[in-house]
Amino acid sequence: MADEPVRSPGFSTRALRAASRVPRVLQTPNAVPIYQAVTYSAEESEELGAVLQGRREGYAYSRLGHPTATILSDAIATLEGGEAGLTFDSGMGAISGTLGAHLSQGDHMVVTRAVYGSTRALITTVLARFGITSTFVDPTDLEAVEAAITPATRVMYLETISNPTLVVADLAALAALGHRHGLTVVVDNTFASPYLCRPLELGADLVLESCTKWLGGHSDVLAGSVSGSRDLVAPIAATQVDIGATIAPFSAFLVLRGIETLAVRLDRHCATALALARQAEGSPIPRAVFYPGLPSHPQAAVAARQLRAGGGLLALDLGARDAAAAFIDALTVPQRTASLGSVFTMAVHPPSTTHRQLSSAELAAAGIAEGLVRISVGLEDVEDLAAELATGLAAAAAVGVPA
């Protein structure tokens, strides 16, 4: 019987194979590749099963992990001083995954009172529905913090620099207090970044970052991270798989790009922010100026000990909502948007944006004034921003700043 001719694959089969062929690269790329693949192939079924079950190192499905995310997670953990790290699709994804992994029904947490609005909403609405209770405290009052701890308390949740009042928590003292009571101390370090502060080195157990902010730095990526010991990060990784909050490959790439210039950007952000804070403090218009780098800051001594510099954010209390609105609307250089940590300057009114979830009573309880304006200082020329600040303050004065 004559040999049958070998059948060539059809067009569609050849197209699929040709377009998915992975190149052999002998030289090391100088940027981390974007592994934009959802699935990864194994040599045999046993290998695939072993990878999916965690018995063998590797990748199978990107929701469970992918190389670009691994590289970013390891990079951030290195900067934070942690054994292990994990990256998420947003800062809130990182917070949700961390708290979801370390809290159960009936547990209690102690939380800094001027916490980010969405974090507060997560704690008081979502987690509360599952039987997790919380007490909000002034982190500068160690006696009040300790009084809030109950036998059911499992987590102490802090912010290095509080959003939006710029309160600087004494992380070393608070971590020591938390550990005396057997608590897991979790710190959101977003306002500082690992360049200005490393909470793990001060005793914290887990450190969170919204990588959307200083780490990414360009207002073009959503991402979050958590770093700490392997034992504490492992349950968060398991939770991440089930809640589906994995960072996308391209997002991980963008944060890696941002990290490369983090130090030089923040040096400029901090220098300009300090100049603007001094200018605002020299004006009679704001009722108060909050900047951790000023000697007048209530926690100036803690900030000097704990932070490399005062940071890229300052806040002004203009006394009333209409004065805050007049200040923001008079600006022409800063972006009117509700984020921070970008190359662009952003001025926002937290009571109506980042903390819109809070009632007037809740704002007061958190120490957030109705006329507070938070400014995230960008990389524009300091002379231009100084002129903008003067214009904004004059506009606020024109509508009347309450004494």
N, C-alpha and C positions, 0 to 999 in steps of 0.2 A: 504494500500500500504506500503510495507516494506521500512524502511528508507534506502536511498541510502548511500553507504559507503562514508565517508569523503575523498575527494581526496587530496593526499599529493602534495605539490608543486613539480615541476620537478627539475631536477638537476641544470639547469642554473639559475632558480629562487632562489633556495637554496644557490647556490654559490655566487650570487650577494648579497643576504641578509647577508650571513655569513661573507663575506669579507668586508662589509661596516658597520658592527655593531660598534657603538661608545661605548667604555668602560666607566663604571662608576668609576670615580677616586675620592676617599674620601680624599686623602692627596694632599697637594699642591706641584706640581713639582718645583724643584729648577732651572729649565731652562724653558724659554717660549716655549710651544709646537709649532711645525711647523704645521700650519693648511693648509695642502697640499690638499685643496678641492676647486674645482671651484664653485660648487653650494652648497646651504644650504637649507634644507627642513623646511617647515612651518607646523604648525598643521592644518591649513585650508587655503583656497585660499584667503580669506580676509586678513589674516595676511601677506601672501606673497606680495599681492598688496600694503599693507600699508608700508612694509619695502622697496619695490622697489620705492615707491613714496616719501619716506622720512618722512612719517607720523608716523612711529614707528621705534624705535631703533632695530637694528639687522642686519643680513647679508643674502644676497640672491645669489649674484653672485660676484666672487672675483675681477673682474675688477672694481666693485663699492666699494670694500673694503673687508678686511678679518681681523680676530683677530690679527694675527701676525703683520700685518702692523699697525693696530691701536695702539698696545702696543709700537712699535718702534716710531711711530709718536709722541705719548704722551711723551715717554722718551726723545726724542730729544728736543721737545718743553720745557720740564722741565729744561733741561740743558741750553737751550738758554735764558730762562726767558720769554717765550712766552705763550699766552693764549691757542693757538692751533697750531697744526703742521700737516704736510702731508708728506708722503714719496713717492718717485718715483723710477722708474726702473734704473735711472742714474742721475748724476748731471745735464747733459744737459736736461734731461727730466724735472727736477725741474725748471731749468731756462726757458725753453720753455713754460711750463705750467704757470709759474708766469707772464712772460711778455705777454703771450697770453691772460691772464685773465685781466690784468690791462692796456692794450694798445689797441687802436682801430685805424682804418684808419684815417689819418690826424694828429695823435698824434706825439709828438716829445719826445725824451729822451736824457739826458745828460749822457755820459758814460766816466768812467776813461779810459785814452788812452792806458795804458799797460794792457789791459784786456786779458783774456784767448782767444787763437786763435779761438776756436770753438764758443765761445760766440760772438766774433766780427763777425764771418762769419754768425751766426744766425741773428744778428742785421742788418748787411749790405747787406745780400742777401735775406734771407727768409722774415724777417719782412719788409724790404724795398719794396719787391714785393707787399706787402699789404698796401703800402702807409704810413708806419711808418718811420719817419726820425730820424736821430741821429747826435749828435755832440760829438766828442771825445776830452777830455780836460785833462790837467794836474791837478790831484786832489789836489796837494799841492799849487796851485795858486787859491785862493778863488775868486779873482777878475775875473780871466778867467772863472771859473766855473759859476759865477753869470752872466757874459756877454753872456754866451752860452744859458742861459734860455730864452725861448720865450713864448708868450702867449699860444702856443700849447704844451709846455712841460708838461708832466704828471709824468715822472719817472726820478729820479736820480739813476744811477746804479754804484755802487762802489765795490771795492774789499778791504778787510781789509789790506791784504798784496798783492800787485799786482803780477800777473804772467806774466813774469818771473823776473822782475826787482826788486822785493821786496820793492817797494815804499810803505810806510805806510801812509794810508789816515787818516787824523784827522776826525774821524767819528762824534764826537760830534759837531765840527764846521760845517762840511758839512751837517749834519742832520738839524741843526738849520737853515742853509742857505736854504736848500731845503724846509723846512716847512714854512719859510717866504713867499715862492712863491707857497705854496699849493701843493708841489710835494710829491709823494710817494717815500720814500728813501729805495732802495733795496740794500743789501750788500751781496756779496759772501764772506763767511767767511772760505772757504775751507783751505787756507794756515795756518790759525790760529787754527781752531776748537773752540768749545765753552769752552774748557779748558783754552785756552790762551786769548780769547777775546769773549765778548758777546755784539755784536753790538746793540741789542734791548735795552740794559741798557744804551747805549750811545746815544739813540735817533732814531735809524733806525726803519723803519716800518716793514720790512720783512728781514729775514736773510736766506740765502741759504747755503747749504753744499753739496759738492760732498762726500757722505758717503763712496764712493770707497776709499777715501784717509785715513786721520788719524782716522776717526771714525771706519771704517772697519779694516784698518790697516794691512792687511795681503795679499793684492794683489789677493784676491780670490772672490771678490763680486763687482758688479756694483750696485750703489744705490745713491739716492739724496734726499734732504729734503728741506722744506721751513717751517719757523715758524714765528709767529707774532700774531696779534690780530685776534679774531674770525671773525670779519667783513672783514678783508683783506684776510684771508685764505679761507673763504667760496667760493668766486668766483673761486679760483684756484682749489678747489676740484671739482667744477662743470666742469671746463675745463678738468681736468684730466680724468674724466669719458669719455669724448668725444674723447680725443686724445689717450686714451688707454695706458697711461704711468704708470700704477700701478706696484708697486714693487712686485716681486714674494715672496711667503712665505718663501722659504729657504734663499733667499737673506736678507729678514728682520731679520731672525734668526741669520745670520752671522754678521750683523751689531750690533745687540744686544749683541752678544758675544764680539765683538770688543770694544764696549762702556765700558764694565766692566773693561778693563785694560787701557783705554785711558789715564788716568792721569799718571800712572806709566810709560807707554811707552813714553809719550811726555816729561816727566822729563828727561829721558835718551836721547831721540832724541835731545832735546834742549842743554843739557850739552855737548854732543859730537859735535854738530854743532858749538857751541861757541868756543870750543877748536880748531876745524879745521879752523874756520874763523880767529882766532887769528894767527894761523900758516900761513895761506895764506897771511894775512896782513903783516906779518913779512918777507915775501919773496919779492924780487924785480921783480919777473916775472909777476904776474898779473898787468894789467893796473889799475884795480880797484877791490875791494872786497866789496860785498854787503851783509850785515847781520844785521838785526834790533837790535841785541844785542850788536853791536860794538859802541863805542862812536863816531866813524867816520861816522856812517850812517847818511845820510842827514836828516832823520826824527828821530834821536835818542831820542830826548825829547818826541816826540809823542809816540814812541814805548814804552818808559819807563813808560809813563802815562797810556797807553792803553792796553798793553800786559803783561801777567803774566811773560813771558820769550821771548827770541828772536825768537823762532820757530825752526823747524827742517830743514829749507832750507837755503842755501846760494848760491850766484852766483858770478862767476869770469868773468871779461872781459879780454880775452886773445888776443884781438886785431884783429884777423882774423879767418876766417873759418878753414884754414888749421891748425892753432895752436890749435883751439878748438878740431878738429878731432884727432890731435896727442895726446892731453891730454886724451880724452875719450878712445882712442884705446890702450893706455898704461896701463890702469887699469885692474886688474885681479879680484878684490873682488867685486866692484859695478856691478850691473846689467846694461846692455846696453838696456834700455827700456824707454818708454816715459811717465811713470806715476810718482807718488810721494806718500808720506805718508805711506810707507810700512815698515815692519820690515827690509827689504833689502835696502841698499844704492843704489841709482840710479843717474847716471850722464847723462845729456842730453844736446843737442845743440838745444835750442828752435827755432832758425830761420829755421832749417830743420825738426823739429818734431812738437812740440806743437803749433808753430806759422808759420807752413809751408804755410798757406794760404796767408801770407803777402808778398808783394813785397819788394824790398830793400828800396824803398821810404817810404812804410808804416811802415816797421821796424824802420826806422830812426825817423819817426813821432811819433812812440810809445815809443821811447827812448830805443829800443832794439838793442844792439850792435851786429855786424855780428859775433864777436868772443865770444859771451856770452855762458857760460856753467852754467847750473843750477844743483845743487847737492841736492838731497833729502837724508838726512842722516839717516841711519838705526840703527839697534841695534847691529852691529858688535862691536868688541873690538876697543876702540878708538886708541890704538897703531897700529892696523892693518890699520885703515883708515888714520891715520897720515902718515904711510909709503906709502900708495897708493897716497895720495895727493902729497907727495914729488916726487914720480915717475912720476905722470902726469904732474906736473909743469916742471920737467926736460925735458920731451918729448916735451912739448910746446916750451920751450926755444930752443931746438935743431932745430926746424923748423923756429924759429924766431918769437918773439912777437913784433909787431910794437910798437914803442915808443909812 
